[in-house]
Amino acid sequence: MTKDSNSVRLYEKGNYAGTYTEIPAFNSGRAWRDGMVSGNGENGYVTSGSPYADTFIFQYMWFNYPSGDPRAIPEELTGQLAAARRNVFDLNDQWKITFPDGSTRRRTFLYSYHPGHQLRLNVKNKGAVSGYERWTNYETAETGVRYSDDCGEWIRTSFTSREDNVSITKIAQSSAGAKINMIISIDDISGMYKARDGLSELTALQYKKLVDPNATYIAQVAHYPSYPGSELIDGGYACLTRVVVVNGTQKRVLLADTNEPMNVGEERNPAIQVIDADAVYLITQSNRTFDMGKIDDFAGMTQYSIVDGLFQNTNAVAEKYKDVSGKFDYNAALAPHALKHAAEFNAVRFSLAGDEDDKISDNVTLINAQKASKSRINHAFMEQVYNQGRYALICCSGSSAPRLYGMWTGEWNPGWRAIYTLDANVNLQVSPMNTGHMSHAQLGYITFFLRNAPDFEYNARMAYGMHDALQVSVNSDIDRGMHVEYDNDYPFQYWNAGASWCLLPIFEYWQCCGNGQIPINDYMRIHELKPILSVRDGGLTDGEFEKLLEKGYLDLEKDILLPLLTKQANFWEQLCTPEYYTDVNGNACYEEGKSVLNPDEKYLLIPTYSPENNPIGYNSTLTANATMDISAARDGLHMVITVEQAVMREGYEAAVERWESLLGLLPDYKVDKDGALREWAMNEYTENNNHRHLSHLYPAWPAYETQNDAELTKAAITAMENRNKYNTSDATAGHGWMHKALVSARLKDGNEVAAALLPMMTDSGYYASLMTDHDTNRRCDTYCTDTLFGTVGAVNEALLFSNTGEIEVLPALPSEWQSGSIHGLMARTRVEVRALTWDLLSKTVSVTLNSIVNSNEIKLKLGIPWTKATVNGREAAALEGTYGEYLHLSLNSGIDVTVEFTLSDSN
């Protein structure tokens, strides 16, 4: 993709911009959000691309800024369940959670993501800039800058290595041989966005800027504030850039002291001056430590083990890739990384015909072209944001799940602390992970879940008094995911659907790829998982746990899915009590001491929380029988039954019978008088459709119940129509629109998918970097990746539905997408869809399937009316006996099967 025919093609797949936004050293504001990004899921960066004052803001996924808020669940939570239940049943919306100090509202928070060092490259000015271009190469994860001035053309490229876990920048002399003269420095933290407001704890941070005497590295090392009870009480972080200069001079210099109070270094602003170099290479890595020492000793420290480790790592890379002349070889360092990254990115390829002239446009021109088309998706823009979303998701996945900000921030105290919100945002972000044929993202997601699983068990114990159960918190900060954020407006402690929803992507990974071995890593908190990684109450025995550690990996079926899904099912079983039930007419009932349900009675799920809504006339979000919970319970029980039947452990039949029995006693859904699926299956509530959350459409997405239930589908469609009609005051959040797009895809309405994607595209949802904001109008001032990644998920679902044993091609194709293709999607039935092409004008659809297992029986459906089908060139009627809605295919590993459809004239 190039700007014009005279431009040198430096990459085949990527994006570019003909402008840049320079990030000032002080009062930098939102400028960093226009920067281009790279990453490997652990380390990464944002770069502005300014010719003479470029900045790199380095990232580390595991950075976490502590606060004085508690890291334990308040004990008063445990004793309030009975009162919560009784008051919800009595429709007493005035009941309040009461804290020991008498307050009824208390908000405490989890820790906050933060940036690493902001490295500044001040280049000696060479005159007026012309021919400026910056780009991102999707296949190599390289960002680049190119421009010309009086000394010729200059090119600067960077990437974060999947091979060596460092970020590398190459700065070369000009095309005319002009040498490099620059100052490499680190900006003050206080000059970065939001550093001076909103996060009072930041003033308690202490940090230093370091340059060694030989100017071989420049670093920032920091000690976090020390709060009692914090796992980071003695913790801190460091970021180090190894500087390699070719045929020039590098020396340590001191810049003017900016008198920043947090900077406690003896020499507070050291920098590196580069003089007359042929090339400069920057090799950067970041990390954190829980053992920085006492904060009172930090100012006087002169040695830092974390800095020594970063120097050893970056210097090892500098030595590893020396060529025969002893110079650092950037291309040699790039090659092994690029092989890994390109394989991941190129696994799926999406193309949409139309708007061909726009496909060579720079980012800003393309964004403006889409803004000018308010009612129609620009196909060039659609292709580009799909690729950008896929690229960025790969870049911020692998060591953990993506944060709200992906893994990139240039600000302190970012919106919602850039944490993990598990009642919509993370769920949307990982929606394309499995069907998108990724291989690293799932490992990071599993690591994230396991790391938080001890807290999820803690939540169920403290909120409900449960044992051997999991209750996922609404939020996690990566280190902890316990119930410390809740009050009467946001009763997060009674949000119940999280374990089912957050285990579903792991279950879908298994559906797509089969069983596998998940390497044990240090981030999993593996030694706290002994009570959790077993289907038995109490967890693994000492001997079983030792054998697990000796293996060095977790079996996806036996060690992860089966125990975690069992503890998820335990949660639903223990939530249900015969004292609260619905009678044969569906009315809520309470009978103290009741020990068993009578025929035709169902459990009442109480309390529940349907984010973030409440019935009309009932002024509390603390409710009963939330449809989301009913659906999540059903889906979670189906998952554990499926895995039990796959593993076939001794005694599994009894477990299957137990969960099937519970399934039969769960509440029924309710339909409103207009036919809409109700958000609460309660006769006593009045529906409230003025909200962006679509929690009650869980049966459509992420669950699958609407696929084979025409009445439920009809009710869900009406419920969606009601949201479209009545939700007029709460429609800026990107996560609301992406949720709607995914639900619409499952309800097989392609035009609604396109309509849900448009608001973020046609307003101000996209930055010049093609990264996204939280809102259509940037109302919340929050960089946010759920729109970018959720868009990829929505496109995947619109083009391909799948579940165990079934595939539907083009289930929700927008009517204007007349011709296109997608290659490489994975179906949730262990089949790769190697190619899917369609051309409605020529009335043809072709799909090529390749199973990764033998004897794979598949039902294949086309979501568009068709009259004829061939399988590998033979008419389907001859092979299958009769035409029908489904084609029945028998697939075997490694053998392509191509099905070609001829469409009916009605298309």
NORMO-V657635 format. One record per backbone hydrogen bond with DSSP energy under -1.0 kcal/mol. CO is the residue of the C=O (numbers start at 1). NH is the residue of the N-H. Records with the same first field share a line. If there is no record, write none. Layout:
# NORMO-V657635
CO: NH, NH
This chain:
# NORMO-V657635
4: 7
13: 138
15: 136
16: 363
17: 134
28: 31
30: 33
31: 34
32: 35
36: 47
38: 45
42: 61
43: 40
44: 59
45: 38
46: 57
47: 36
52: 123
54: 121
55: 48
56: 119
57: 46
58: 116
59: 44
60: 63
65: 112
74: 77
77: 80
80: 84
81: 85
82: 86
83: 87
84: 88
85: 89
86: 90
87: 92
88: 91
91: 93
92: 95
99: 102
103: 99
112: 65
117: 58
118: 187
119: 56
120: 185
121: 54
122: 183
126: 150
130: 148
133: 146
134: 17
135: 144
136: 15
137: 141
142: 137
143: 158
144: 135
145: 156
146: 133
147: 154
148: 130
149: 152
152: 149
153: 175
154: 147
155: 172
156: 145
157: 170
158: 143
159: 168
161: 165
166: 161
167: 284
168: 159
169: 282
170: 157
171: 280
174: 177
178: 174
180: 277
181: 124
182: 274
183: 122
184: 272
185: 120
189: 192
191: 28
192: 195
193: 412
199: 202
200: 203
201: 204
202: 205
206: 223
207: 264
208: 221
210: 219
212: 215
216: 243
217: 212
218: 241
219: 210
220: 239
221: 208
222: 237
223: 206
227: 230
230: 233
232: 235
234: 292
235: 224
236: 289
237: 222
238: 287
239: 220
240: 285
241: 218
242: 283
244: 281
246: 278, 279
249: 275
251: 273
253: 271
260: 263
262: 207
269: 255
271: 253
272: 184
273: 251
274: 182
275: 249
277: 180
278: 173
279: 246
280: 171
281: 244
282: 169
283: 242
284: 167
285: 240
287: 238
289: 236
294: 297
298: 301
304: 308
305: 309
306: 310
307: 311
308: 312
309: 313
310: 314
311: 315
312: 316
313: 317
314: 318
315: 319
316: 320
317: 321
319: 322
321: 329
323: 326
327: 323
329: 333
330: 334
331: 335
334: 338
335: 339
336: 340
337: 341
338: 342
339: 343
340: 344
341: 345
342: 346
345: 348
349: 823
351: 821
355: 358
356: 359
358: 361
362: 366
363: 367
364: 368
365: 369
366: 370
367: 371
368: 372
370: 373
378: 382
379: 383
380: 384
381: 385
382: 386
383: 387
384: 388
385: 389
386: 390
387: 391
388: 392
389: 393
390: 394
391: 395
392: 396
394: 397
395: 41
400: 398
403: 406
404: 785
405: 407, 408
406: 403
414: 417
415: 418
416: 419
417: 113
419: 404
420: 476
421: 426
424: 428
425: 429
426: 430
428: 431
430: 433
432: 436
433: 438
434: 437
435: 826
440: 444
441: 445
442: 446
443: 447
444: 448
445: 449
446: 450
447: 451
448: 452
449: 453
452: 456
453: 457
454: 458
455: 459
456: 460, 471
457: 461
458: 462
459: 463
460: 464, 466
474: 422
476: 420
480: 477
482: 484
490: 487, 492
491: 494
492: 495
497: 501
498: 502
499: 503
500: 504
503: 507
504: 508
505: 509
506: 510
507: 511
508: 512
509: 513
510: 514
516: 556
518: 554
521: 524
525: 528
526: 529
529: 532, 533
530: 540
532: 534
536: 539
541: 545
542: 546
543: 547
544: 548
545: 549
546: 550
547: 551
548: 552
552: 520
554: 518
555: 559, 560
556: 561
557: 562
560: 564
561: 565
562: 566
563: 567
564: 568
565: 569
566: 570
567: 470, 571
568: 572
569: 573
570: 574
571: 575
572: 576
577: 580
579: 591
580: 604
581: 589
582: 602
583: 586
587: 583
589: 581
591: 594
598: 601
602: 582
605: 625
608: 623
610: 613
615: 618
618: 620
623: 608
625: 681
626: 630
627: 631
628: 632
629: 633
630: 634
631: 635
632: 636
633: 637
634: 638
635: 639
636: 640
637: 641
638: 642
639: 643
640: 644
641: 645
642: 646
643: 647
644: 648
649: 652
651: 655
652: 656
653: 657
654: 658
655: 659
656: 660
657: 661
658: 662
659: 663
660: 664
662: 665
663: 666
665: 603
670: 678
672: 675
676: 672
679: 627
680: 682
682: 685
686: 616
689: 691
694: 697
695: 698
697: 700, 701
698: 703
699: 706
704: 707
709: 713
710: 714
711: 715
712: 716
713: 717
714: 718
715: 677, 719
716: 720
717: 721
718: 722
719: 723
720: 724
721: 725
722: 726
723: 727
726: 728
732: 776
733: 737
734: 738
735: 739
736: 740
737: 741
738: 742
739: 743
740: 744
741: 745
742: 746
743: 747
744: 749
745: 748
749: 753
750: 754
751: 755
752: 756
753: 757
754: 758
757: 761
758: 762
760: 765
765: 773
767: 770
771: 767
772: 784
774: 734
776: 764
782: 774
785: 789
786: 790
787: 791
789: 793
790: 794
791: 795
792: 796
793: 797
794: 798
795: 799
796: 800
798: 812
799: 810
801: 808
803: 806
805: 859
806: 803
807: 861
808: 801
809: 863
814: 817
816: 818
818: 840
819: 353
820: 838
821: 351
822: 836
823: 349
825: 833
827: 829
830: 852
831: 827
832: 834, 850
833: 824
835: 848
836: 822
837: 846
838: 820
839: 844
843: 903
844: 839
845: 901
846: 837
847: 899
848: 834, 835
849: 897
850: 832
851: 894
856: 891
858: 889
859: 807
860: 887
861: 809
865: 904
868: 902
869: 876
870: 900
871: 874
874: 871
875: 879
876: 880
877: 881
887: 860
889: 858
891: 856
892: 895
897: 849
898: 872
899: 847
900: 870
901: 845
902: 867, 868
904: 907
